[in-house]
Amino acid sequence: MSNPERAARSAADDIATRGSAALRDVKAGLDDAVENVSEKGQEALRGAREVRDRLDDAIRNSLRTHPYTTLAIAGLIGFAYGAFRRR
């Protein structure tokens, strides 16, 4: 094999090695990003569940302590929703 052929083959091997390493790095970075997004999504879901539970507790407590006031507020909300829907 001549020198130019060896140089070309060596260059091709070097390019293949670097490309393979780059693909591994990209895959590792992508895996980390997916894991990070998954963790953030689970954290957001936990937060939303906490808010839902607190709101549920507040509404139930309001119904027990002030049933007529809660009914009036619900009626006003329904009236406002209906008024905005007509427009």
N, C-alpha and C positions, 0 to 999 in steps of 0.2 A: 504494500500500500504506500502511496506517495505521501509526501508531507502535506500538500493541500487537502488530500482526502482525509488524512488523520486530523488535520485542523478542523475540517468541516464536521467530521464525526464527533470530535471532542466538543465543538461548539453546539452541535445538536444535542448531545448528551447533557451538556451544561444547561441549555435552554429547557430541556425536558425536566431536569432535576429542579431547577428554579420554579418552573411552572407547577410542578407537583407540590412543592413546598408552599407556593402561593395559594394553591387551591385548598390545601390543608388549613392554612391560616384563615382563609375566607370562611371555610366551613366552621372552624372553631369560633370565629367571631359571630357568625350567624347563629350558631347554637347558643352562645352567650346572650345575644340579643333576644332570641325567642324566649329563653328562660327568664330574662329580666322582664319582658313584657308580660309573661304569664304570671310572675310574682306580683307585678303592679296591678294586673287585672283582678287577681284574687284579693289583694288588699282593698281595691275599690269596691269589690263585691261585699266584703266584710263591712266596710263603712256604710254602704247602702243598706245592708241588713240592720245595722245598729240604728240608723236613722228611722227605718221602717218600724222597728220595735219601739223606739221612743215615741214616735208619732202615735202608734197604736195605743201605748200606755196613756199618753196625754189625752187622747180622744175618749178612751174608756173612763178615765178619771173625771174628765169634764162631764160625761154623761151621768156619772153617779152623783156628782156634787151639784151640778147645775143643768138639769135635764131640759128645762124650758129655754134657757139661754142658748144651749147647744142646738136645740131644734130651730130657734130663731136664726142663728148664724148659718145653719145648713140651708134654711129656706132662702136667706139672702144670697148665699153663694149660688144656689140653683136659679134664683131669679136673675142674677147678674149673668150667669152662664147663658141662660135662655135669651136674654136681651142681646148679648154679644153675638150669639149664633144667628140671630135674625138679620144682622147687618151684613 
